[in-house]
Amino acid sequence: MKKIGTIKLGVKFVLIFMAAGLLPLFISGVISVNKASSALSNTVYNQLNAVRDIKKNRIEQFFGACTNDMSMMVEQIDLMKKSAFDHLSTIQQMKKTELEKIFKQIEHDISQLSTNEEIFFAYHEFQTFFDSNSIYEAANESAFQNQKYASEFSTVSAKIDDMYQGLWLNHEVSFGAVVDYTTYKDLFIISADEGVILYHYGYKPGRGKPFVHLSQPPFNEEGIARAWKKVMSSNNIAIEDFSPVSQFIADDNKQIKTGKSETKVDISVGAEAKGYASGKKIEESMFVAAPVHDDAGKIIAVVALQIAGDSINALVQQREGLGISGETYLAAFDGDRIEFRSDMQTMGNGTYVIGRDLTDFAPDYLKKTLAGNSVEDLFVDSAGNPVLVVSDLVTLNENIAWAVISKKSLEEALSGKVSTDVANSAIANVTDTTNEKDYFQTYIETYQYHDFFLINNQGYLFYSAAKESDYRTNMFNGPYAESGLGKLAARVFETKEFGLSDFEPYAPSNNKPAAFIAKPLLHGDEVELIVAMQLSLDAINDIMQERSGMGKTGETYLVGNDKLMRSDTFLDSAHHSVEASFADPLTGKVDTDSVRKALSGNQGEEIITNYKGNSVLSAFAPVQIGHFTWALVGEISTSEAFSEIVSIKYLMAGVSAVTVIFLFGFALFTSRSITLPINKGVNLAKYLSDGDLTKTIDVKREDEIGTLARALNEVSSNLRHMFGDIATGVNTLTSSSTELSAISQQMTSSSEQTADRSNTVASAVEEMSSGMLSMASAAEEATSNVQMIAAAIEEMSASIKEIADNTTSGSRTTENAVKKNSNCITKCDGPWPGRR
């Protein structure tokens, strides 16, 4: 290694400047980069942790909101159910009251008829006619039984019919007003003692006999016959419940006027329902009868009104407030059998009509009602659907008690709609709204759920907003009992508490992964309904795929205990979406260090290799969802996460490079501005040492180096003049030996001058020395190494002093010569040749 003293001054200056500039830059740069890197790393970690914590809070809030939604929905359904019961009870009470009013009106009408004078007069007319023609009537009856005499009495029968028709026409207008403009189907006047129908408005000439004996078979089993007997035995109004009537009483083409429109009665429906052959009992009717008294109070006749089912149906089939599935119907005991007392519209496809025996399929609520109990509860109908039922037993008189039942599908009561099959079976004048969204469909669309379910306490799923294949199946023992929803429904029914199921493939949803929440609706301590909702994956993805602050490669996702996705990833949705991971678990599984640690209950951050094999900065935490744990992971590639740190390092390197170039240029310029004049001084000193006193330094500067240069120029000039003077003196000394004395004197004088000049040279040397000291001082201010320049100047000064010493020696030699010359003069003092 070379000694420092051998390195040139310019190089030293450049090295000093570079070291002085770059060393602080390097130290401060390293410290700054390390601090910036640490700060940025902390920022990235903190930001990723913040995103992770935000997402975790939002997921927990989401499931908390789902729990609250479910609780609120159960409460709301309970309120809706109670409101539906209140509404149904109001309809029930209204119809029950109207039914009681009808029967009071019937009793009032029959009571008025029984005291009507025209009834009294008509009785006497027809009774007299009957008495006067009884022999012919008897003969006519025999003719019917014996065809031998039929032709003989045909003419007599025709005459009787003609006379009867004349009497009938006398009362057509007045009695017609009672029948044609009311809900009654027929009016009868019956003889008290014999039970002969003397008159009925529905009689048509040529169609049946004018007189019917109710005391004789087969008419003695008719409802009107029983009503006549009851009046005769009680001397009071009697009402006979619905029963089949024969064709000789029924008018199968009767138009019943209801006030606004006429309704054609299809009597064949009742006949088919009862199984009666055509031409026999074909219609169900009820009868109300009252005694007609003479002035003495004796019963002389019985007046009766026939009441068809149309008048009852007109009341109970009013559908306002009952929607499509709701209706009111009537039923009663007939002996030990249970029969309809009104036609049903929503069930039976037209076979559930008045008189139809339903003993074998009578629902429990009907049996309870007929036993004298009022009912307001949920029941399951014959189709398996839960229905709201409000029922009461209405006693219409001492012999008639009907069950009034108002019911409505719980599905429609809660959602505002019914399924298409129910809607299609409803009556034609009810608006079908099946294409409109119901309440729950609107709810799940608003709050981002996939489906909404209502399940009864027997496991029957009677409502689904999406109407997938699980609709109207049994979740306890049906085809989907082992599905996520089926197992959850069973668990909720058992625990009677809120429950949640994790994602797993669900067949009704095209086998896509599905998760469910459910909560029971309790009635006392018993489960009445199970309310369930299918979670929407979109709602979870909306949270997890929010990309604020995640850059280009950042993402957050959820992983379940089975290492399969619980949210879709952003970077690899083809293989690591929820659907794809369940479809292909080998490809879609995520089994990284972060996932394992999070599923173990740990939270933290670290650099790992992610599911794609890339180096990522990963922040992880467990998320407790119900009774299971998910892993929430937030990741960003390390290249992107630390890109700012790399940028800072590159920036620092660039700044350092520019600084090095600048410092090098500045050091080079500065060193050259110092070393060039010094080098010129050194060269001048070399010229002087070589005896060349003709050189000078051309430096125009006002600093210490300029002062030194001018001093050197003065030294060179002074030496040049001094040596010129010495040379002149010596030449003068040696020019003439003959004038030695003069020359000696001159030499003495010259020696004195030389001594003076030597002093001057010494002074100049001292000034140069002083200048060199000044220059050394200036150089010391620039750098301590300038002392080397002073050493060089001192050497130069030594050389100059040596010249001065030589000059002094020369002076002494000259003095010696002078002295010798003086001695010589002294010795030679005497006459010289030619001296005087």
C-alpha positions in Angstrom: 0.0 0.0 0.0 1.4 3.4 -1.0 2.3 5.9 1.6 0.0 8.9 1.9 2.9 11.2 1.2 3.3 9.7 -2.2 -0.4 10.6 -3.2 -0.7 13.7 -5.1 -2.4 16.7 -3.5 -5.2 16.8 -6.1 -6.1 13.2 -5.5 -6.1 13.9 -1.7 -8.4 16.8 -2.1 -10.9 14.8 -4.2 -10.8 11.9 -1.7 -11.2 14.3 1.2 -14.2 16.0 -0.5 -15.8 12.7 -1.5 -15.3 11.2 2.0 -16.6 14.3 3.7 -19.7 14.3 1.4 -20.5 10.6 1.0 -19.9 9.3 4.4 -22.7 11.3 6.1 -24.9 10.6 3.1 -24.3 6.9 3.3 -24.9 6.8 7.1 -28.0 9.0 7.0 -29.3 7.1 3.9 -28.9 3.7 5.6 -30.6 4.9 8.7 -33.4 6.6 6.8 -34.0 3.6 4.6 -34.1 1.2 7.6 -36.5 3.5 9.4 -38.7 4.1 6.4 -38.7 0.3 5.6 -39.7 -0.4 9.2 -42.4 2.3 9.2 -43.8 1.1 5.8 -43.7 -2.5 6.9 -45.6 -1.6 10.1 -48.0 0.4 8.0 -48.6 -2.5 5.6 -49.1 -4.9 8.5 -51.4 -2.5 10.3 -53.4 -1.8 7.2 -53.8 -5.5 6.5 -54.7 -6.1 10.1 -57.2 -3.3 10.0 -58.8 -4.7 6.9 -58.9 -8.1 8.5 -60.5 -6.7 11.7 -63.0 -4.7 9.8 -64.0 -7.7 7.7 -64.2 -9.8 10.8 -66.5 -7.3 12.5 -68.6 -7.0 9.4 -69.0 -10.8 9.2 -69.9 -11.0 12.8 -72.3 -8.1 12.4 -73.8 -9.8 9.4 -74.6 -12.9 11.3 -75.7 -10.9 14.2 -78.1 -9.0 11.9 -79.3 -12.4 10.6 -80.0 -13.5 14.1 -81.8 -10.2 14.8 -83.7 -10.5 11.5 -84.8 -14.0 12.4 -85.9 -12.9 15.9 -87.8 -10.0 14.4 -89.3 -12.1 11.7 -90.5 -14.7 14.2 -92.1 -11.9 16.3 -93.6 -10.4 13.2 -95.0 -13.7 12.0 -96.5 -14.2 15.5 -98.1 -10.8 15.3 -99.3 -11.5 11.7 -100.7 -14.8 12.8 -102.6 -13.1 15.7 -103.8 -10.4 13.4 -104.9 -13.0 10.9 -106.8 -14.8 13.7 -108.4 -11.5 14.8 -109.4 -10.8 11.2 -110.7 -14.3 10.8 -112.6 -14.1 14.1 -114.2 -10.9 12.9 -115.4 -12.5 9.7 -116.5 -15.6 11.7 -118.5 -13.5 14.2 -120.0 -11.5 11.4 -121.2 -14.6 9.5 -122.4 -16.3 12.7 -124.4 -13.2 13.5 -125.8 -13.0 10.0 -126.7 -16.7 10.1 -128.6 -16.2 13.4 -130.4 -13.2 11.8 -131.4 -15.4 8.8 -133.0 -17.9 11.1 -134.7 -15.3 13.1 -136.0 -13.8 9.9 -137.2 -17.3 8.8 -139.0 -17.7 12.1 -140.5 -14.2 11.7 -141.6 -14.9 8.1 -143.2 -18.2 9.0 -144.9 -16.7 12.0 -146.3 -13.9 9.8 -147.5 -16.4 7.2 -149.2 -18.6 9.8 -151.5 -15.6 10.7 -151.9 -14.4 7.2 -155.6 -14.3 6.1 -154.9 -15.5 2.6 -153.2 -18.6 4.0 -156.4 -19.1 6.1 -158.7 -18.7 3.1 -156.4 -20.7 0.8 -156.5 -23.5 3.3 -160.3 -23.6 3.3 -160.5 -23.5 -0.5 -158.1 -26.3 -1.0 -159.4 -28.3 1.9 -162.9 -28.1 0.6 -161.7 -29.0 -2.9 -159.8 -31.9 -1.4 -162.8 -33.1 0.6 -165.1 -32.9 -2.4 -162.7 -34.8 -4.7 -161.3 -37.2 -2.2 -163.2 -40.1 -3.8 -161.8 -39.3 -7.2 -158.3 -38.9 -5.6 -158.7 -42.3 -4.1 -159.8 -43.8 -7.3 -156.9 -42.1 -9.1 -154.5 -43.6 -6.5 -155.9 -47.0 -7.3 -155.5 -46.4 -10.9 -151.8 -45.8 -10.4 -151.6 -49.1 -8.5 -153.8 -51.0 -11.0 -153.2 -50.4 -14.6 -156.6 -52.0 -15.4 -158.5 -49.0 -14.2 -156.0 -46.4 -15.2 -157.7 -45.5 -18.5 -161.1 -45.3 -16.8 -160.0 -42.7 -14.4 -157.6 -40.7 -16.6 -160.4 -38.4 -17.7 -161.4 -37.8 -14.0 -157.9 -37.1 -13.1 -157.5 -34.6 -15.8 -160.7 -32.8 -14.7 -159.4 -32.7 -11.1 -156.1 -31.2 -12.3 -157.9 -28.5 -14.3 -160.0 -27.5 -11.3 -156.9 -27.6 -9.0 -155.0 -25.5 -11.4 -157.8 -22.9 -11.3 -157.6 -22.7 -7.6 -153.8 -22.5 -7.7 -153.9 -19.6 -10.1 -156.1 -17.7 -7.7 -153.1 -17.5 -5.3 -150.2 -17.4 -7.7 -149.5 -13.7 -7.4 -149.7 -13.4 -3.6 -147.9 -16.6 -2.8 -145.5 -16.0 -5.7 -144.3 -12.8 -4.0 -143.3 -14.9 -1.0 -141.3 -17.3 -3.1 -140.1 -15.6 -6.2 -138.8 -12.4 -4.5 -137.2 -14.0 -1.5 -134.7 -16.7 -0.8 -137.4 -19.3 -0.2 -137.8 -22.1 -2.7 -141.4 -23.1 -2.1 -144.4 -22.6 0.0 -146.7 -25.4 1.3 -150.1 -25.5 3.0 -150.7 -28.9 4.8 -153.8 -30.2 6.3 -153.4 -30.5 10.0 -154.9 -33.9 10.7 -154.1 -36.0 7.6 -150.9 -34.3 6.6 -152.0 -33.7 3.0 -150.2 -31.1 1.0 -153.1 -29.1 -0.1 -151.1 -26.5 -1.8 -147.5 -25.8 -2.8 -146.3 -23.1 -5.0 -143.9 -25.3 -6.9 -146.8 -27.4 -8.3 -147.0 -27.5 -12.1 -150.0 -29.0 -13.9 -149.2 -32.3 -15.4 -146.1 -32.8 -13.3 -147.0 -34.9 -10.3 -150.1 -35.2 -8.2 -151.9 -32.1 -6.7 -152.2 -33.8 -3.3 -149.4 -35.6 -1.5 -150.0 -37.5 1.8 -147.1 -36.9 4.1 -148.4 -39.5 6.5 -148.0 -42.2 3.9 -144.8 -43.8 2.4 -142.6 -42.8 0.8 -143.3 -39.2 1.8 -143.5 -39.8 5.5 -139.7 -39.7 5.6 -139.4 -36.4 3.9 -138.1 -33.4 5.8 -141.4 -31.6 5.3 -143.2 -34.5 6.8 -141.0 -34.4 9.9 -141.6 -30.6 10.2 -145.4 -31.2 10.0 -145.2 -33.8 12.7 -143.1 -31.5 15.0 -145.6 -28.6 14.6 -148.5 -30.9 15.3 -146.8 -32.3 18.4 -145.5 -28.9 19.7 -148.1 -26.5 18.4 -145.2 -24.3 17.6 -142.8 -23.3 14.9 -140.5 -26.2 13.8 -137.4 -26.2 11.7 -136.2 -29.3 10.0 -132.6 -29.5 9.0 -131.3 -30.2 5.5 -132.3 -33.6 4.1 -132.9 -35.0 0.6 -136.3 -34.2 -1.0 -138.2 -36.2 -3.6 -138.9 -35.0 -7.2 -142.5 -34.6 -6.4 -141.6 -31.8 -4.0 -138.5 -30.4 -5.5 -138.6 -28.1 -8.5 -135.4 -28.9 -10.3 -135.7 -25.9 -12.6 -136.4 -23.3 -9.9 -134.7 -20.0 -10.2 -133.8 -18.7 -6.7 -133.9 -15.0 -6.6 -131.1 -13.6 -4.4 -131.9 -9.9 -4.8 -129.1 -9.0 -7.3 -128.9 -12.0 -9.7 -130.5 -15.3 -10.2 -128.5 -18.5 -9.4 -129.2 -21.7 -11.3 -129.3 -24.6 -8.8 -127.4 -27.6 -10.0 -129.4 -30.3 -8.1 -127.5 -33.1 -9.7 -124.4 -32.3 -7.7 -126.1 -33.0 -4.4 -127.6 -36.1 -5.8 -124.3 -37.5 -7.0 -122.7 -36.6 -3.7 -125.3 -38.5 -1.8 -125.2 -41.4 -4.3 -128.9 -41.2 -5.1 -130.2 -42.5 -8.4 -131.6 -40.1 -10.8 -135.4 -39.6 -10.4 -135.4 -40.2 -6.7 -134.0 -38.0 -3.9 -132.1 -35.3 -5.8 -131.8 -32.2 -3.6 -131.1 -31.2 0.0 -133.5 -28.7 1.6 -134.6 -27.6 5.0 -138.1 -26.7 6.0 -139.6 -24.3 8.5 -143.3 -24.8 9.5 -145.8 -23.1 11.7 -149.4 -24.0 12.8 -152.4 -22.2 11.4 -155.1 -21.8 14.0 -158.8 -21.1 13.6 -160.6 -18.6 15.8 -160.9 -21.2 18.5 -157.1 -21.7 18.5 -157.3 -25.1 17.0 -154.6 -26.2 14.5 -156.4 -26.5 11.2 -153.3 -26.4 9.0 -149.6 -26.2 8.8 -147.8 -23.6 6.6 -144.3 -24.5 5.5 -141.4 -22.8 3.6 -138.8 -24.8 1.8 -135.3 -23.4 2.2 -132.7 -24.4 -0.4 -129.0 -24.4 0.2 -128.4 -21.4 -2.0 -129.6 -18.9 0.6 -127.2 -20.4 3.1 -124.3 -20.5 0.6 -125.0 -16.9 -0.3 -124.0 -15.9 3.2 -121.2 -18.2 4.1 -119.5 -18.0 0.7 -118.9 -14.3 0.9 -115.2 -14.1 0.4 -114.3 -10.5 1.4 -111.2 -10.6 3.6 -110.6 -14.4 3.0 -108.3 -14.2 0.1 -108.1 -17.2 -2.2 -107.6 -20.0 0.3 -110.0 -18.8 3.0 -113.7 -19.6 3.4 -116.5 -20.2 5.8 -118.5 -23.4 5.8 -121.1 -25.2 7.9 -121.5 -28.7 9.2 -123.8 -30.5 11.5 -124.7 -33.9 13.0 -127.3 -35.9 11.2 -127.8 -38.6 13.7 -124.4 -39.9 14.4 -123.0 -38.8 11.1 -121.4 -35.5 10.2 -122.6 -33.7 7.1 -122.0 -30.4 5.3 -124.5 -27.7 5.7 -123.0 -25.5 3.0 -121.0 -26.0 -0.2 -117.2 -25.7 0.0 -115.3 -23.8 -2.6 -111.6 -24.4 -1.9 -111.7 -28.1 -1.4 -113.4 -31.2 -2.7 -113.6 -30.1 -6.4 -117.3 -29.6 -6.2 -118.2 -32.7 -4.2 -118.1 -31.1 -0.8 -121.7 -29.9 -0.9 -124.7 -29.7 1.4 -125.6 -33.1 2.7 -122.2 -34.7 1.8 -121.2 -37.1 4.6 -117.7 -36.2 5.9 -117.7 -38.3 9.0 -114.7 -40.4 7.8 -112.5 -37.4 7.1 -113.8 -34.8 9.5 -111.0 -32.7 10.9 -110.3 -32.5 14.6 -111.4 -28.9 14.9 -114.8 -29.8 13.4 -115.3 -32.6 15.9 -114.3 -30.3 18.8 -116.7 -27.6 17.5 -119.6 -30.1 17.2 -118.9 -31.2 20.7 -119.7 -27.7 21.9 -116.2 -26.1 21.9 -115.2 -22.8 20.4 -111.9 -23.2 18.5 -109.2 -20.7 17.5 -106.0 -22.5 16.6 -103.7 -23.8 13.9 -104.5 -27.1 12.4 -103.3 -29.2 9.5 -105.8 -29.8 6.8 -106.3 -32.9 4.7 -103.6 -31.7 2.2 -101.1 -31.3 4.9 -101.2 -27.5 5.0 -101.5 -25.6 8.2 -104.6 -23.5 8.4 -106.0 -20.9 10.7 -109.3 -22.1 12.1 -111.9 -20.2 14.1 -115.1 -22.1 14.7 -118.2 -21.9 16.9 -121.3 -24.0 17.5 -124.5 -22.0 16.6 -127.8 -23.2 18.1 -130.4 -22.2 15.6 -133.3 -23.7 17.5 -133.8 -26.5 20.0 -133.3 -29.1 17.4 -130.6 -27.6 15.1 -127.0 -26.8 16.0 -124.5 -26.0 13.3 -120.8 -25.7 13.4 -119.7 -22.5 11.7 -116.1 -22.8 10.6 -113.9 -20.0 9.1 -110.5 -21.1 8.0 -107.6 -19.7 5.9 -104.3 -21.1 4.8 -101.5 -19.9 7.1 -99.4 -19.5 4.0 -101.7 -17.0 2.5 -102.4 -15.3 5.8 -98.7 -14.6 6.4 -97.4 -14.1 2.9 -100.4 -12.6 1.2 -100.3 -15.3 -1.5 -101.0 -19.0 -2.0 -99.4 -21.6 -4.2 -100.5 -21.9 -7.8 -102.5 -25.1 -7.3 -104.6 -23.5 -4.6 -105.1 -20.4 -6.6 -106.2 -22.4 -9.6 -108.7 -24.3 -7.5 -110.2 -21.1 -6.1 -113.5 -19.7 -7.3 -113.4 -17.8 -10.6 -114.3 -14.3 -9.2 -111.2 -14.2 -6.9 -108.3 -12.3 -8.4 -105.3 -14.5 -8.9 -102.2 -12.7 -7.7 -99.8 -15.5 -8.0 -97.5 -13.6 -10.4 -97.0 -10.8 -7.9 -94.2 -11.0 -5.2 -95.5 -11.8 -1.8 -94.4 -10.3 1.5 -91.6 -12.8 2.1 -90.3 -12.7 -1.5 -90.0 -9.0 -1.2 -88.3 -9.4 2.2 -85.6 -11.7 1.0 -84.9 -9.6 -2.1 -84.6 -6.5 0.1 -82.4 -8.1 2.8 -80.4 -10.4 0.5 -81.5 -13.9 1.5 -81.8 -16.7 -1.0 -85.0 -18.3 0.4 -87.5 -18.1 3.2 -89.3 -21.1 4.7 -92.2 -21.9 7.0 -92.3 -25.4 8.4 -95.0 -26.7 10.7 -94.4 -28.7 13.8 -94.7 -31.9 11.9 -91.8 -31.0 9.6 -94.0 -30.1 6.6 -92.5 -27.2 4.6 -95.7 -25.4 3.6 -94.1 -22.2 2.4 -91.1 -21.4 0.3 -90.4 -18.1 -1.3 -88.3 -19.6 -4.1 -90.6 -22.6 -4.6 -87.8 -25.1 -5.2 -88.1 -28.8 -4.9 -88.1 -28.7 -1.1 -91.5 -26.9 -1.2 -94.3 -29.1 0.3 -91.9 -31.8 1.5 -91.4 -33.1 5.0 -88.1 -31.9 6.5 -88.2 -34.5 9.3 -88.7 -37.6 7.3 -88.9 -36.6 3.7 -86.3 -36.7 0.9 -84.3 -33.8 2.3 -84.3 -34.8 6.0 -80.5 -35.3 5.9 -79.9 -31.9 4.2 -78.6 -28.9 6.0 -82.1 -27.5 6.3 -83.6 -30.8 7.4 -81.0 -31.4 10.1 -81.3 -27.8 11.3 -85.1 -28.0 11.4 -85.0 -31.1 13.5 -82.4 -29.6 15.9 -84.4 -26.4 16.3 -87.6 -28.4 16.9 -85.7 -30.4 19.6 -83.9 -27.5 21.3 -86.6 -24.9 20.8 -83.8 -22.4 20.2 -82.3 -20.4 17.3 -80.0 -22.5 15.1 -77.6 -22.0 12.2 -76.2 -24.6 9.8 -72.8 -24.3 8.0 -72.5 -24.4 4.2 -72.9 -27.7 2.5 -74.4 -28.8 -0.9 -78.2 -28.5 -1.0 -80.0 -30.5 -3.6 -83.1 -28.3 -4.1 -80.7 -25.4 -5.0 -79.0 -27.4 -7.8 -76.7 -28.9 -5.2 -75.0 -25.6 -4.6 -73.6 -24.9 -1.1 -76.2 -23.4 1.2 -76.3 -22.3 4.8 -79.5 -21.8 6.9 -80.7 -20.1 10.0 -83.9 -21.1 11.8 -85.9 -20.2 14.9 -89.1 -21.8 16.4 -92.3 -19.9 16.9 -93.6 -21.2 20.3 -97.2 -21.5 21.5 -96.7 -21.8 25.2 -93.9 -24.4 25.5 -94.7 -26.1 22.2 -93.2 -25.5 18.8 -95.9 -24.2 16.5 -93.9 -23.2 13.5 -90.2 -23.2 12.4 -89.2 -20.1 10.5 -86.0 -20.6 8.4 -84.0 -18.6 5.9 -81.4 -19.7 3.4 -78.4 -17.3 3.5 -77.3 -15.6 0.3 -73.7 -16.1 -0.6 -73.8 -12.8 -2.4 -74.3 -11.0 0.9 -71.1 -12.6 2.3 -69.2 -12.0 -0.9 -70.2 -8.3 -0.9 -68.4 -8.0 2.5 -65.4 -10.1 1.7 -64.8 -8.8 -1.8 -64.8 -5.1 -0.7 -61.4 -4.0 -2.1 -60.8 -0.7 -0.4 -57.1 -0.5 0.6 -56.3 -4.0 -0.9 -54.3 -2.9 -4.0 -54.0 -5.1 -7.0 -53.2 -8.4 -5.3 -54.9 -8.1 -2.0 -57.9 -10.1 -1.0 -59.8 -11.4 2.0 -61.7 -14.7 2.2 -63.3 -17.2 4.6 -62.5 -20.8 5.1 -64.5 -23.4 7.0 -63.4 -26.2 9.3 -63.3 -28.5 6.3 -60.7 -26.2 4.6 -63.2 -25.4 1.9 -64.2 -21.8 0.9 -66.9 -19.9 2.7 -66.6 -16.9 0.4 -65.4 -16.5 -3.2 -61.7 -15.5 -3.7 -60.9 -12.5 -5.8 -57.8 -13.9 -7.5 -59.0 -17.4 -8.3 -62.7 -17.6 -8.5 -62.5 -20.5 -11.0 -61.1 -22.9 -8.4 -61.5 -21.2 -5.1 -65.1 -20.0 -5.0 -67.5 -21.6 -2.6 -69.3 -23.5 -5.3 -66.0 -24.6 -7.0 -64.4 -25.7 -3.8 -67.3 -27.9 -2.8 -67.5 -29.3 -6.3 -63.8 -30.2 -6.3 -62.4 -30.3 -2.8 -59.0 -31.4 -3.9 -58.4 -28.4 -6.0 -60.5 -25.9 -4.0 -59.2 -26.7 -0.5 -57.1 -24.0 1.3 -54.7 -25.6 3.8 -52.1 -22.8 4.5 -50.4 -21.9 7.8 -52.7 -19.0 8.3 -55.9 -21.1 7.8 -54.7 -23.7 10.2 -53.7 -21.2 12.9 -57.0 -19.3 12.5 -59.0 -22.5 12.8 -57.0 -23.3 15.9 -58.2 -20.0 17.4 -55.1 -17.9 16.8 -54.8 -14.4 15.4 -51.8 -12.8 13.8 -49.9 -12.0 10.7 -46.9 -13.5 8.9 -45.3 -14.0 5.5 -46.5 -17.3 4.0 -47.0 -19.2 0.8 -50.6 -18.9 -0.2 -53.0 -21.3 -1.9 -51.5 -20.3 -5.3 -47.9 -20.9 -4.2 -47.1 -17.2 -4.1 -45.3 -15.3 -1.2 -47.9 -13.2 0.6 -48.2 -11.1 3.7 -51.1 -12.8 5.5 -53.2 -11.6 8.4 -55.6 -14.1 9.9 -58.2 -14.5 12.7 -60.9 -16.9 13.8 -64.5 -16.0 13.3 -67.0 -17.8 15.6 -70.3 -18.4 13.7 -72.8 -20.2 15.9 -71.3 -23.5 17.0 -68.6 -23.6 14.3 -65.5 -21.6 13.5 -64.4 -20.1 10.2 -60.9 -18.7 9.3 -60.8 -15.2 8.0 -57.7 -14.5 6.0 -56.5 -11.2 4.5 -53.5 -11.4 2.1 -51.5 -9.3 -0.2 -48.4 -10.3 -2.3 -45.1 -9.4 -0.7 -43.9 -7.7 -3.9 -46.8 -5.3 -3.8 -46.8 -4.9 0.0 -43.2 -3.9 0.1 -43.0 -2.1 -3.2 -42.8 1.2 -1.5 -39.7 0.1 0.4 -38.1 -1.1 -2.8 -39.0 2.2 -4.4 -37.4 4.1 -1.5 -34.2 2.0 -1.9 -34.0 2.7 -5.6 -34.7 6.4 -5.0 -31.9 6.5 -2.3 -29.5 4.7 -4.7 -30.4 7.2 -7.4 -29.9 10.2 -5.1 -26.6 8.7 -3.9 -25.4 8.3 -7.5 -26.3 11.8 -8.4 -24.6 13.0 -5.2 -21.5 11.1 -5.9 -21.3 12.6 -9.4 -21.9 16.0 -8.1 -19.4 15.7 -5.2 -16.8 14.2 -7.6 -17.2 17.1 -10.0 -17.2 19.7 -7.2 -14.2 18.0 -5.5 -12.3 17.9 -8.8 -13.1 21.5 -9.6 -12.2 22.7 -6.1 -9.0 20.6 -5.9 -7.9 21.8 -9.3 -8.5 25.4 -8.2 -6.1 24.8 -5.4 -3.5 22.4 -6.8 -3.0 24.2 -10.2 -1.6 27.4 -8.6 0.4 25.3 -6.1 1.8 23.2 -8.9 2.8 26.4 -10.7 4.6 27.6 -7.5 6.3 24.2 -7.3 7.5 24.5 -10.9 8.7 28.0 -10.2 10.7 26.8 -7.2 12.2 24.1 -9.4 13.3 26.7 -11.9 14.8 28.8 -9.2 16.6 25.8 -7.8 18.0 25.1 -11.2 19.2 28.8 -11.4 16.5 29.9 -13.9 15.5 33.2 -12.4 13.5 34.3 -15.5 10.3 32.4 -14.8 7.2 33.8 -13.0 3.7 32.6 -12.1 0.7 33.9 -14.0 -2.0 33.7 -11.3 -4.8 36.2 -10.9 -6.4 35.4 -7.6 -7.1 37.5 -4.5 -6.9 34.6 -2.0 -4.0 33.3 0.0 -2.8 31.3 -3.0 -2.7 34.5 -5.1 -0.7 36.2 -2.4 1.8 33.3 -2.3 2.1 33.4 -6.1 2.8 37.1 -6.1 5.4 36.6 -3.3 7.1 33.9 -5.4 7.2 36.2 -8.4 8.8 38.9 -6.2 11.4 36.4 -4.9 12.2 35.4 -8.4 12.5 39.0 -9.5 14.6 40.0 -6.5 16.9 37.0 -7.0 17.2 37.8 -10.7 18.3 41.4 -9.9 20.5 40.4 -7.1 22.3 37.8 -9.0 22.6 40.2 -11.9 24.2 42.7 -9.6 26.6 40.1 -8.2 27.5 39.0 -11.6 28.2 42.6 -12.6 30.3 43.1 -9.4 32.4 40.1 -10.0 33.0 41.0 -13.6 34.0 44.5 -12.5 36.4 42.9 -9.9 38.1 40.7 -12.4 38.1 43.2 -15.3 41.3 44.9 -14.3 43.9 43.7 -12.0 45.7 46.8 -12.6 43.2 48.9 -10.8 43.1 46.5 -7.8 42.8 49.2 -5.3 40.0 50.9 -7.1 38.6 47.5 -7.9 39.1 46.5 -4.2 37.4 49.7 -3.2 34.8 49.0 -5.6 34.7 45.4 -4.4 34.5 46.7 -0.9 31.7 48.9 -2.0 30.3 46.1 -4.0 30.6 43.8 -1.1 28.8 46.3 1.0 26.2 46.5 -1.6 26.2 42.8 -1.9 25.8 42.5 1.9 22.9 45.0 1.7 21.4 43.0 -1.1 22.0 39.8 0.8 20.2 41.4 3.7 17.5 42.3 1.2 17.5 38.7 -0.1 17.3 37.5 3.5 14.4 39.9 4.0 12.8 38.7 0.8 13.3 35.2 2.0 11.7 36.0 5.3 8.8 37.7 3.5 8.5 34.6 1.3 8.7 32.5 4.4 6.0 34.7 6.0 4.0 34.3 2.8 4.5 30.6 2.9 3.3 30.6 6.5 0.2 32.6 5.4 -0.3 30.1 2.6 0.1 27.2 5.1 -2.4 28.8 7.3 -4.9 29.2 4.4 -4.2 25.6 3.4 -4.8 24.4 6.9 -8.2 26.1 6.8 -9.0 24.0 3.7 -7.7 20.8 5.1 -5.0 19.5 7.5 -3.3 17.8 4.6 -2.2 21.2 3.1 0.6 21.0 5.6 2.3 18.9 3.0 2.3 22.0 0.8 3.9 24.0 3.6 6.6 21.3 3.9 7.3 21.7 0.2 7.4 25.5 0.6 9.8 25.1 3.6 12.1 23.1 1.4 11.9 25.8 -1.2 12.7 28.3 1.6 15.6 26.2 2.6 16.9 26.3 -0.9 16.6 30.0 -1.0 18.3 30.3 2.4 21.0 28.1 1.0 21.3 30.6 -1.9 21.4 33.4 0.7 24.1 31.6 2.7 26.1 31.1 -0.5 25.6 34.7 -1.2 26.8 35.5 2.3 29.7 33.2 1.7 30.4 35.1 -1.5 30.2 38.3 0.5 32.7 37.0 2.9 34.9 35.9 0.1 34.6 39.3 -1.3 35.5 40.8 2.0 38.4 38.5 2.2 39.5 39.6 -1.2 39.0 43.2 -0.2 41.0 42.5 2.9 43.7 40.8 0.9 43.5 43.6 -1.5 43.9 46.0 1.3 46.8 44.0 2.6 48.1 43.9 -0.8 47.7 47.6 -1.1 49.3 47.9 2.3 52.1 45.7 1.4 52.4 47.4 -1.8 52.0 50.8 -0.3 54.7 52.5 -1.8 55.4 53.9 -5.0 54.1 51.9 -7.9 55.7 52.3 -11.0 54.7 55.6 -12.2 53.4 56.6 -8.9 54.2 59.8 -7.3 
